[in-house]
């Protein structure tokens, strides 16, 4: 469901941003407002990013190979990281540069004929339409995110989500809406006061906003690239399934790793009776694996190691370490 919802949100954002980018750029050509150019580049970057997310999703579905035995699921993380780089460089840094360039022109005394242009109010119409379209895209992202967010706060969802598409689209759409509002205010103030510095300030604000969002995305996706463990709920299910298996006296330790948003690698060491035969131990391990996969379907790669584990009959407790030295 997370993958399907993410794809739907990405497609909605891609369609919206492609149309918005074209109309913004036309408005810039007609008027010369730097805020419109910054927003045009922003929409182009967003549309490119959505294309990257769709490409990453498609490539991640390739079958595992001998060279990549765990598959290509992490390609979704890689492309999401590239999205952060694109948003930072093409979106944020370019807008900041454009603000400096516009300020330099005004400060140098270059006249601006935008106030006499018959098209000077076109940007406000374009921005108003863009706000509506971007709002619809943002609404789609919120609806799809709510299907998998559960009781988490929005910030917690963005930080802990294992599928990168929805958090990326949420942050991009939020930044886009805020940027459009800033651009609308900057263009309005520029037209009312005939002071080009408002346009400069709006352009710079959009650039800073995009840089902040890009850095936030990069930090969160970097964590996924490094490898994150399963959620507390998944770990609880896995632990319960293993400990509830006949022939397993205890779970000595457990490690999990997301090799893809919907795929988990599980490595566990379990305690078995020292009197168990090889056949009994193998039977217990196979049963534990079946129970584990039933409890948590995302566990696609499971490795279970048996060890002798002594029970403290005096206290009626199980020690935390195996009896064998060096373990």
N, C-alpha and C positions, 0 to 999 in steps of 0.2 A: 504493500500500500504506500509506503514511504517513497519508493522508486516511481510508482505511477503518478502519485501526487506531485512529486518533484518535477517530473517531465511535463506534466500539464501546466505547472506554474512557469517553467522555463519557456515553453512554447508561447504562452500568453504574453510573457514579458518580451520575447523576441519580436512578436508581431507588433506590439505596442511601440517598442523602441525604434523599430525600423521606420514605421510611419512618422513617428515624432521627429526622428533625426532629419528626415527629408524636409518636413515642413519648417523646422527650426532653421535649417541651413538656407532655405529660400528666404525666410524672414531676415536672416543676417545679410544676405546679398542685397536685399531691397533697402535695408536701413543702416547697416554697419555697426549695430550695437555689439560691443564685445561680449556682453552677457549672453547674447544669442549665439555667438560663435562658441563660447565656452559650453553652453548647453547642447549645441549641436555635436561637438566633440564628445561630450558626456554620453549622449544617446548612442553615438556610433560605437563608443567603447562598450556600453552596456549591451548593445545588440551583438557585438563581436563576442562578448563574454558568454552570452546565452548560447551562441553557436558553439563555443568551446565546451560548455557544459554538456550539450547534446552529443558532441563528438566524443567526449570522455565517457559518457554513458554507453554509447554504442561500442566503443573499443573495449570497455571493461567486460563485455559479455563474451569475449573470445574464450575458446576452450583452453584449458591448461596444457602446457607443453612440457617436454623434458627439461628445457632450459628454464621455464617458469612453472614449476610443479604446483604452485598455489594459485595459479590463474592470474588474471589481469585486473582484478577488482580495484586495485589501488590506483588505476589510471584515473578514476573519478576524483581522487584526491589531488593528483598531479595537475589535472586540468583546472581544478578549482583554485589551486595555488597560482597557476598562470593567470587566471582571472584577476586575482588580487594584484599581480604585477601590472597587467594591462590597465586596470582601473587607476593604479597609482601613477603610472608613467603617462599614458595617453590622456587619461581623464584629469587627474589632479594636477600634475606638474605642468601640463600644457595650459590649463586654465590660469594657474598662477603666473606663468610666463606671459600669457595674453594680457592679464591685468597689468603687469609691469610695462608691457609694450604700450598699452593704451594710456597709462599714466604718463609715460615718457613723452608721448605725442602731445597730450594736453599740457603738461608742464613746459614743453618746448614751445608752446604758443601756436601749435597747429590748429587751424579752425576746423570745426566739425559741423558739416552741413546737414546732420541728421535731423536737426530741429526744424528745418525747412522742407524736409522730404514729405511728399504726399503719402508715403508708406509708413510714416513714423508710428502709427498706431497698430500696424499689422502685428508686431511682436506680442502685444498684449492679447490679441485674439488668438494667436498661435499658442501662447503660453497657457491661456485659459483652457483651450481644447486639450493641450498636453497634460494639464493637471487632471482633467477628467479621465483621459485614457490611462495615465499612470496610476490614478486612483483605482481604476478597475483592475489593472494588473496586480496592484498591491493587495486588493481585496481577494483575488484568486489565490495569491500566495498565503494570505492569512487563513483562508478557508481550508486549503490543503494542509497547512501546517497544524491547524487545530485537530485534524484527523489523527495525527500521530504525537502531538505535543503532550497530551494527557493533562496532568495537574501542574506541570512545570511552569515557571514564569517564562516570559519571552526570552529574557537574557540567559536563563539557564538552558532553555531549548537551543539557542544559538550556540552556546558553549559546549553542550553535551551531545548534540545530534551527531550521529555517525554518518548519515548521508549528507553530503555537502550542498546539494542543490537547493533545498528549501532555505537554509540559513543564508546562502549567498544571494538568492533572489530577494529574500526579505530585506536584507541590508541594502542591496542595490536599489530596490524600489523605494525604500524609505529615504535613501540619499537622493534619489531622483525627485521625489515629491518635495523634499526640503529645498533642493536646488531650484526647482521650478518656482517655488514660492519666493525664494530670495531673488531670482531673476525677475519675476513679475514686479516685486517691490522696487528693485533697482531701476528697471526701465520706467516704471511709473514716476518715481522721484526724479529721474533724469529728465523726463518730458515736462513735468510740472515746474521744476526749478531751472531747467536748461543748464544744468551743471553736470558735466560729464564725469565728475569724480564719483557720483553715485553708481554709475555704470562700472567704473573701475572697482569700487568696493564690492559690488555684487559679484563680479567676475572672480575676484580674489577669494571671497567667502565660499563660492562654489568649489574652487580649487582646494581650499583647506578642508572643506567637508569631505570631498572625495578622497583626499589623502588619509584622513582619519578612518574612513570606512575601509579603505584598502589595507591599511596597517592592521586594523582589527581582524579583517578576513585572513590576512597572511598569518597572524599569530594563531588563530583557531585552526586553520587548515594545516599549519606546520605540525601541530600536535597530532592530527590525524595521520600525517605522513610518517611521523616518528613511530606511531603505533600506540593505540589506546586499548585499554582493557574493556571487557564487557561491562554493561551497566550493573548496578547493584542488584536490580531485579533478576537479570540473567544469571549472575553469579549465584544468587540465592537458589534459583531453580536447578542449576547444575550441581551445586553442593548437595541439595536435598536428594536429587536423583542418584548421585553416587553413594551417599551415606545410607540411603534406603535400599541398597542392593544387597541381596543375600550373598554371604561369602566375603563381603567387604567389612572389616571391623572398624575402619576409620578412614577419613580423608586426611592424609598427612600434609600435603600442600597442593595448591591449585593455581595455575596461571592461565590467563586468557589473553587473546590478542585479536583485534579486528583486522583481518586481511582484506576485507572489503566491507562496505556499509552493512550488508546483510549476510556476512560470512564470518564465522568465528573459528579461531584455532584454539583448542583446549588441550592443555598438558596437565596431567594430574599424577600424583603418587599416592597410592592407596595402601592401607595396611591390610594384610591377610594373616590368617592363622599360620603359625610355624609348623603345624601338623598337616596342613593342606597339601595334597598331591599337585603335581603339575597340571593335571587335567582339571582339577577343581579350581585352581587359580585361573586357568584360561577361561573356564566357564564363568567365573565371577567377573572377570574383566570384560568379557563379551556382553554379559548381562548389564554391567554398569554402563557400557557404551550405548547399548540399546535404550536404556532408561534415560541417559543423558540426552541423546538425540531426540527422544520423544518429548522430553521436558523443554528443550531449547532447540528448535529446528534450525537456528542459525549456526549451530555447531557442525560445520562441514568437515573440519579436520580435527580428529580426536586421537590423542596419544595418552595411554594410561600405563603407568609403571607400577608393578607390585613390589611390596617390601614387607619384611616381617615386623610386626608391631605388637609389643607386649602390653597387656592391660594390667593396671595396678589393682589387683583384687582386694588389697587391704583398704584402700580409700574408695574403691568403687569408681575410680576416674580413669580416663585415658590420658597418658602423657602426651606432650606436644611434639616429642621427637621420637624417631624410631630407635629400637634397641641397638641396632648394628652401629659400630663406631664409624665415624667419617661421613654419616648421612645427616 
